[in-house]
Each structure stands twice: as C-alpha cells, then as structure tokens.
Amino acid sequence: MNDDSPSPRTDSPYPRQLALQGAAIFAVLGVAWPYCLFRQQPLPWLETSLLIGSLAFLFACLTRQFWWWRIIHALFAPAAVLLSGLNIDPGWYLAAFALTFLVYRGALTSRVPLYLSSRETTQALAGLLAGESAGKIVDLGAGAGGLACALARALKDVHISCVENSYLPWAIGFLRAARLPNCHWRLGSLWDVSLAEYGVAYAFLSPAPMSRLWLKVKSEMRPGALFISNSFPVPEVEASAEIEVGDARKTRLYCYRL
Ligand SMILES: C[S@@+](CC[C@H](N)C(=O)[O-])C[C@H]1O[C@@H](n2cnc3c(N)ncnc32)[C@H](O)[C@@H]1O
C-alpha cells in the first residue's frame, strides 16, 4: 500500500507507532523542559502528558492510523504518568508483561491474538472432516488445543498436527493432547511447517497474514487438498464453499479446494 492510499495502512504498524509517540514526546518535552528550567519551576507531569497525548493523537489522525491506535496514542502518556503516581512495584509491570508475552506472543509476531473457535465450529468441522478422508490435518496456530483435541477425539482415524508459537497456550495444548495418540503438538511458527503432507489445513488467525498464508497454501498443498479459514477470507480469492456455523459469533468457515 503506498502513502497516497486513501484507506488505513495495513503493513507492520509497530515502528510507525513508536515513531509517532516518540515524535510527540520529543516535541512537547523539547519545549516544556527548557521552559521550566528557564522559569526554575518543576515540570508539571500531568499537564505535559496530556499535551503529549493530544499531539500524538493529532499525529495519528494526520497519518491515518486505525482508530484504536489513535486512542492508544491519546491515552499512553497520561496513563503512564497516572500509573507512576500509584507507586506500584515495578516487578508487577514486569510480571504483567511476561504473562502477556507468554499468552499473546502471536499477536506481536503475526498480529494474531489468542481467541478460540466456538463449540459449534468444532462440531461443524468434525462433520465436514468426517467426509473428507483427510488423513492428516494441521491446525495452524492451534491456541490452547480445545479445537484440535476435540477433533482428535471425534475423528480417531485422522492424525492432527498442531503448531502454536505462544508459550502458555502451547503448554496447555501439549498437556491436553498428551493422551491422544492422533494429536501431535509442536511449539513453533506456522511459517516453518511444510503443508505438503496435509489433506486439510485449518487456520483461525486474523486478516493480517491471509494473503501470505494463501501463497504458502498454494505452493505447498497438493491438488485436492482443502484449506479452511475460520472467519477471515483470503483477499480476492473466491472460496469453493462457505459454511455458516450458526453460533453466537456468526462464524463463517471459508473453504478453499486446491
Ligand atoms: C485465534 S487463535 C486460534 C486457536 C485455535 N486454532 C482455535 O481455532 O481455537 C490463533 C492462534 O494462532 C497463534 N499464532 C499466531 N501467529 C502464529 C505463528 N506465526 N505461528 C504459530 N502460531 C501462531 C496465536 O498465538 C493464537 O494462539
């Protein structure tokens, strides 16, 4: 997407967001700090942080960031100042960061957070795959294994491989699948898994990786194999079939026959 595009940007957001917040911090502190030094008065942190938040919000609007980034930019500096006034032990911040990283590593690396397929989706998939004679199935980004383990129990004659790159969901899935001989767990990136041996690949990710994933699917899966994406269609590719699951989330399964 080029810089003149009228729609919000979708490429990797993190360096840009850091730059926007950093620019607002430098701009405000660059004026406020010398001014306070000159007047020999302490920097009013709350007012300064509100100014930083306003400027960062303005920068985010001018550069057409998604709405949630605009809110994050507006709130980040004031929230940091308010929280620092609570005198919370820094260890708690470290612990919160570690827990978030253990559960949501996928959101950082692939912009795919952890959320789980519904029970109705599992049932619909079990029905679909029972008629597939798929042999081997892979769940790309398997979360904590709820879906994969349920499928492994329902479809005893298929082998299900799971790959997950967030440590805590992987560990939970690994323990859950330990007594299922037809369910294999792997800690790692879905991009490192060869899809050549699988009759069915299932993914419940986000819009961000779908185009790249489709290129991988097309180049690695054999003709006749099936790629199923929960909720997120492959952009500009017509699905061979779409299945309404009928759950509260209005889940739709997009099926692509190679
Ligand atoms: C929306 S959850 C889906 C979980 C499960 N497949 C289900 O349907 O219930 C997506 C999972 O993909 C994982 N993930 C994201 N990027 C990944 C990557 N590059 N390699 C492996 N797993 C990834 C996330 O950590 C998350 O647990």
The ligand as an SDF file (V2000), in Angstrom:
LIG
                    3D

 27 29  0  0  0  0  0  0  0  0999 V2000
   -7.3270  -17.1820   17.0020 C   0  0  0  0  0  0  0  0  0  0  0  0
   -6.2820  -18.3410   17.7840 S   0  0  0  0  0  0  0  0  0  0  0  0
   -6.9780  -19.8560   17.1730 C   0  0  0  0  0  0  0  0  0  0  0  0
   -6.8000  -21.0320   18.1070 C   0  0  0  0  0  0  0  0  0  0  0  0
   -7.3310  -22.3570   17.5990 C   0  0  0  0  0  0  0  0  0  0  0  0
   -6.8520  -22.6800   16.2840 N   0  0  0  0  0  0  0  0  0  0  0  0
   -8.8450  -22.3540   17.5770 C   0  0  0  0  0  0  0  0  0  0  0  0
   -9.3880  -22.3170   16.4710 O   0  0  0  0  0  0  0  0  0  0  0  0
   -9.4720  -22.3890   18.6370 O   0  0  0  0  0  0  0  0  0  0  0  0
   -4.8170  -18.1030   16.7880 C   0  0  0  0  0  0  0  0  0  0  0  0
   -3.5660  -18.6750   17.4170 C   0  0  0  0  0  0  0  0  0  0  0  0
   -2.5120  -18.5720   16.4590 O   0  0  0  0  0  0  0  0  0  0  0  0
   -1.3050  -18.3460   17.1710 C   0  0  0  0  0  0  0  0  0  0  0  0
   -0.3190  -17.7980   16.2360 N   0  0  0  0  0  0  0  0  0  0  0  0
   -0.2340  -16.5580   15.7560 C   0  0  0  0  0  0  0  0  0  0  0  0
    0.7850  -16.4380   14.9060 N   0  0  0  0  0  0  0  0  0  0  0  0
    1.3670  -17.6600   14.8480 C   0  0  0  0  0  0  0  0  0  0  0  0
    2.5040  -18.1700   14.1450 C   0  0  0  0  0  0  0  0  0  0  0  0
    3.2130  -17.4170   13.3210 N   0  0  0  0  0  0  0  0  0  0  0  0
    2.8240  -19.4620   14.3170 N   0  0  0  0  0  0  0  0  0  0  0  0
    2.1050  -20.2580   15.1550 C   0  0  0  0  0  0  0  0  0  0  0  0
    1.0280  -19.8250   15.8500 N   0  0  0  0  0  0  0  0  0  0  0  0
    0.6660  -18.5420   15.6930 C   0  0  0  0  0  0  0  0  0  0  0  0
   -1.7160  -17.3810   18.2630 C   0  0  0  0  0  0  0  0  0  0  0  0
   -0.7920  -17.4210   19.3310 O   0  0  0  0  0  0  0  0  0  0  0  0
   -3.0810  -17.9400   18.6490 C   0  0  0  0  0  0  0  0  0  0  0  0
   -2.9830  -18.8490   19.7150 O   0  0  0  0  0  0  0  0  0  0  0  0
  1  2  1  0
  2  3  1  0
  2 10  1  0
  3  4  1  0
  4  5  1  0
  5  6  1  0
  5  7  1  0
  7  8  2  0
  7  9  1  0
 10 11  1  0
 11 12  1  0
 11 26  1  0
 12 13  1  0
 13 14  1  0
 13 24  1  0
 14 15  1  0
 14 23  1  0
 15 16  2  0
 16 17  1  0
 17 18  1  0
 17 23  2  0
 18 19  1  0
 18 20  2  0
 20 21  1  0
 21 22  2  0
 22 23  1  0
 24 25  1  0
 24 26  1  0
 26 27  1  0
M  CHG  2   2   1   9  -1
M  END
$$$$
